């Protein structure tokens, strides 16, 4: 994992020998940044605004975060649900995938959607301009990788299991992850629907029908719209 993540990892402050004043000042900074992000969007999360709202000195802020981008990254990570459910360790692959996907659908349904999306977009490519810290882009990229790794880890564990290797074809796991999780994210960000357990079952069944090693593959005309888990994207 990129070492820059240690600049905003909560685990850095778990040790008993850390000055509790550092913990309090960091939390005050993040509280202020989160409030600004929720009410004013990404543009509101500036060094001046955060120090003013938190009552924490600028020099102290820079002890925790090297730039406003790192502060925004830490704030975004704080908004995400902490911890992920491990994949069920027993039962057929289909049942384990349905259980995992259903648990993820619940997590996504409870995310603070607008704030999360704004923060995620804010971690996009950063323009290189004179005077800008050269490690900002690396920090944002490291957080993106960290978040994606955390959310896909249980899927990777299942898709790399012996049963999955024996029964599924050799399609790239990145694509498999997108095919399973994509409908959940699509439904959430477009407002079409939050996925139900029945939707998750349909998504998994469609996925298995497409990727079982010995299953016949369905073919459609080039002009046919592609459906994900039974959902047809808008034209």
Beta strands, then each sheet from edge to edge (+ up, - down):
strand 1: 227-228
strand 2: 231-232
sheet 1: 1+ 2-
end
